[in-house]
Amino acid sequence: MATTLSIRQKLMTYLADANDSKVKAIYTLLEREIKEEGDFKLTDEQLGILDKERAMHLSGQTKSYTRQEAAQIIKGQRSF
């Protein structure tokens, strides 16, 4: 059974090489779900938290990590 990660990779590879009609057909199947995800809104409280975290990052008070670095930290392959 394929993992979600391997399925995502296969889909991205497929879409990168698929002809226009196939890409449009897949989009049509998922269009409603894609649009609903685009309607996602953060609350004022959530936006405030993000603004605070961004300010701390920009001032050097906190550090950020790439997706790869975060995955390594989570798997215990790297310390932070």
C-alpha positions in Angstrom: 0.0 0.0 0.0 1.4 3.4 -1.0 2.0 6.1 1.6 0.4 9.5 1.3 3.8 10.9 0.6 4.5 8.5 -2.3 1.0 9.2 -3.7 1.6 12.9 -3.6 5.0 12.5 -5.4 3.4 10.3 -8.1 0.6 12.8 -8.6 3.0 15.8 -8.9 5.1 13.9 -11.4 2.1 12.9 -13.4 0.6 16.4 -13.4 3.9 17.9 -14.4 4.0 15.7 -17.6 0.2 15.3 -18.3 -1.3 16.9 -21.3 -3.6 19.9 -20.8 -6.9 18.0 -21.2 -6.0 15.5 -18.5 -4.9 18.3 -16.1 -8.2 20.1 -16.8 -10.2 16.9 -16.2 -8.5 16.3 -12.8 -9.0 19.9 -11.8 -12.7 19.6 -12.7 -13.0 16.6 -10.4 -11.4 18.5 -7.5 -12.5 22.1 -8.3 -15.1 22.4 -5.5 -12.8 21.0 -2.9 -9.9 23.3 -4.0 -12.2 26.3 -3.9 -13.5 25.4 -0.4 -9.9 25.2 0.9 -9.3 28.6 -0.6 -12.1 30.0 1.6 -10.2 29.2 4.8 -10.0 32.2 7.1 -7.9 32.7 10.2 -9.5 34.4 13.2 -8.2 37.7 14.5 -6.6 35.9 17.4 -4.8 33.5 15.1 -3.6 36.4 12.9 -2.3 38.1 16.0 -0.3 35.0 17.0 1.2 34.8 13.5 2.1 38.5 13.6 3.8 38.1 17.0 5.7 35.0 15.8 6.8 36.8 12.6 8.0 39.8 14.5 10.0 37.6 16.9 11.5 35.8 13.9 12.4 39.0 12.1 14.1 40.4 15.2 16.2 37.3 15.6 14.5 36.1 18.9 13.4 32.8 17.3 14.7 30.6 14.5 12.9 29.0 11.7 13.6 25.7 9.9 13.2 24.4 6.4 10.7 21.6 5.8 13.6 19.2 5.5 15.2 20.4 8.7 11.9 20.2 10.6 11.4 16.6 9.4 14.9 15.7 10.6 14.3 17.2 14.0 10.9 15.4 14.3 12.6 12.1 13.4 15.4 12.7 15.9 18.0 12.9 13.1 18.9 16.4 14.1 18.8 18.6 17.1 17.5 22.2 17.2 
